[in-house]
Amino acid sequence: ADVGFVTPGDAAQAVAVVEEIRGLQHDAGRGSEPLHIFGDVVVFLDDSASAAQARRRRLDDLAGAEYRSDAAVFAGTAAQLADLLTEWHGAGLTGFRLRPAALPHDLLQITEQLVPELRRRGLFRDEYEADTLRGLLGLSHPANRYARSSQ
């Protein structure tokens, strides 16, 4: 695998899962190959932490149960989420797969608030260096298993 997706609940779990994956990668003889580990986070973003938490509580009330996910659930501001992502990146995660809790609100908050905040901190690119995901992740092209070998 070139990419793995994990669902840590906090930075300590992120460290533990990254260490476990790196150990398995080494045991499989792939220690020198790039392996990107992305953490999943469900996000409720708003202009204030209290507004984000209120939206989460409203969803809980409408559903009649607390919102749960296999991923960490974050409710707060873009700056607070940037702090969390920075901490988790320091724990060894390559990047993140953000799951907006409510569309279009949280997706707009990600694009209009979080991305500019990450750019201000120098943590998000202004332009792309490659045209493909494989290129962006610095992954080589796998051999074509259907190609005939020359004899």
C-alpha positions in Angstrom: 0.0 0.0 0.0 1.1 3.6 -0.7 -1.5 5.3 1.5 -3.3 4.3 4.7 -6.3 6.0 6.4 -6.6 5.9 10.2 -9.1 7.2 12.7 -7.2 8.2 15.9 -9.2 9.9 18.6 -6.3 12.0 19.8 -2.6 12.7 19.3 -1.5 9.8 21.6 -3.6 7.4 19.5 -2.1 8.9 16.3 1.4 8.3 17.6 0.6 4.7 18.5 -1.1 3.9 15.2 1.7 5.5 13.2 4.3 3.5 15.2 2.4 0.3 14.6 2.0 0.9 10.9 5.7 1.8 10.5 6.7 -1.3 12.4 4.5 -3.5 10.1 6.0 -1.7 7.1 9.5 -2.5 8.3 8.6 -6.1 9.1 7.2 -6.5 5.5 10.6 -5.3 4.1 9.1 -2.0 2.9 10.7 0.4 5.4 12.4 2.5 2.7 9.3 2.9 0.5 7.1 5.9 1.0 3.8 5.2 2.9 1.5 8.1 3.6 -0.8 7.9 6.6 -3.8 10.2 6.6 -6.1 10.8 9.7 -9.8 11.1 9.3 -11.6 13.9 11.2 -15.3 14.8 11.1 -15.6 18.5 11.4 -18.3 20.9 12.7 -16.7 24.3 11.9 -18.1 27.7 12.7 -17.0 31.3 13.5 -17.0 30.5 17.2 -16.5 27.2 19.1 -19.8 27.7 20.9 -21.7 28.0 17.5 -20.0 24.8 16.2 -20.8 22.9 19.4 -24.4 24.2 19.3 -24.8 22.9 15.7 -23.4 19.5 16.9 -25.9 19.4 19.8 -28.7 20.3 17.5 -27.8 17.4 15.2 -27.7 15.1 18.3 -31.1 16.4 19.4 -32.6 15.8 15.9 -31.2 12.3 15.7 -32.2 11.5 19.3 -28.6 10.3 20.0 -25.1 11.6 20.2 -23.4 11.9 16.8 -20.7 9.2 16.6 -18.2 8.3 14.0 -15.3 5.9 13.6 -13.2 9.1 13.2 -12.6 11.8 15.7 -15.4 14.4 15.8 -14.2 18.0 16.1 -16.4 21.0 16.9 -14.8 24.4 16.9 -13.2 27.2 14.8 -10.9 26.9 11.9 -8.0 28.1 14.0 -8.7 25.5 16.6 -8.8 22.8 13.9 -5.6 24.1 12.5 -4.0 23.6 15.9 -5.3 20.1 16.1 -4.1 19.2 12.6 -0.7 20.6 13.4 -0.5 18.5 16.6 -1.5 15.4 14.8 0.9 16.1 11.9 3.6 16.3 14.6 2.5 12.9 15.8 3.5 11.4 12.4 0.4 11.7 10.2 1.2 12.8 6.6 -2.1 14.6 6.1 -5.8 14.5 6.7 -9.1 13.5 5.2 -11.7 16.0 6.5 -15.3 14.9 6.6 -17.7 17.9 6.7 -20.4 17.0 9.2 -23.1 19.1 7.4 -23.1 20.2 3.8 -22.7 22.8 2.5 -21.9 24.7 5.8 -18.8 22.8 7.0 -17.4 22.3 3.5 -17.5 26.1 3.0 -15.9 26.6 6.4 -13.1 24.3 5.4 -12.5 26.1 2.1 -13.1 29.6 3.2 -11.8 29.6 6.8 -9.5 26.6 7.4 -7.5 26.6 4.2 -6.6 30.3 4.5 -5.7 29.7 8.2 -3.4 26.9 7.2 -1.8 29.0 4.5 -1.2 31.8 6.9 0.7 29.3 9.0 2.7 28.0 6.0 1.0 24.6 6.3 -1.0 24.5 3.1 0.3 24.9 -0.5 -0.6 27.8 -2.7 -0.2 25.8 -5.9 0.3 22.2 -6.9 3.7 20.8 -8.0 2.1 17.8 -9.9 -1.0 17.0 -11.9 -1.8 13.7 -10.2 -2.3 12.4 -6.7 0.5 10.0 -7.2 2.7 12.9 -8.3 1.7 15.0 -5.3 2.5 12.2 -2.9 5.8 11.5 -4.6 4.9 7.9 -5.4 6.5 6.0 -8.3 4.4 4.3 -10.9 3.9 0.6 -10.2 5.0 -1.9 -12.8 2.2 -2.9 -15.2 1.5 -6.5 -14.2 -0.2 -7.0 -17.6 2.7 -5.9 -19.7 4.6 -8.6 -21.5 8.2 -8.9 -20.5 10.7 -8.6 -23.3 12.7 -11.7 -23.9 
